[in-house]
Amino acid sequence: MTSHLGLMILFAALVSPVFAALHRDDLAGGRAFALRLFGTLVGGALVLSWVLYLVFG
C-alpha cells in the first residue's frame, strides 16, 4: 500500500481496536468506541487535509 489515504485508514483500523481494548471493559462498549474512534481519526484527518489544502493550496 503506497497511498497516504490507504496508510491512514490502515493506521486507524489498527489503532482503534487497541485503544478500545485499553479503555473499555465490555465488548459492546469496546466495539462502539472503536468504530467511533476510527471514524474520528479518518474524518479528522480528511478535514485537516482539506483545511491545509485551502490555506496552503
N, C-alpha and C positions, 0 to 999 in steps of 0.2 A: 504494500500500500504506500503510495508516494504522495498523495494529495494531503494538504493540510486539513481539509474538511474531514477526510476519512480518518486521519490520525486523531483529530479532536474527538470524533464520535467514538473511536476505539478507546481512547483515554477515559472519556466519560462513562462508557459502558463497563470498564474495568474498575474505576474508582467508586462508582455509585454503590455497587453491592458491598464493597468492603466497608465503606462508611456506614451503610445501613446496618451491617452486622455489628459494627462497633457501637452504634448509638441506639439501636432498638433491640428489645428482648424477644418480642413476639414476631412470628413470621409475617402476619398480615400487615402489621405496622412497618416492618422492615421493607416489605415489597413496596408499599405505598411511598415510603421515604426514598427508596432507591429510584423509583420512577420519577418522583418529583425532583430529586437531585439531578438525575440525568437530563430532564427537560430544562432545568435551570442552568446547568453547565453548558449545554448545547445552545439554548436560546440566548443566554447571556453573551456567549462568545460571538454569535451571529449579530446580535445587536451592537456589540462593541466594535466588531469589524466594520459594520456599516457606518457607525459614527466616525471611526478613524478614516474611512474612505471619504466621507463627506468633508471632513476637516482638512485632511492632507492630500486628498484626491490624487 
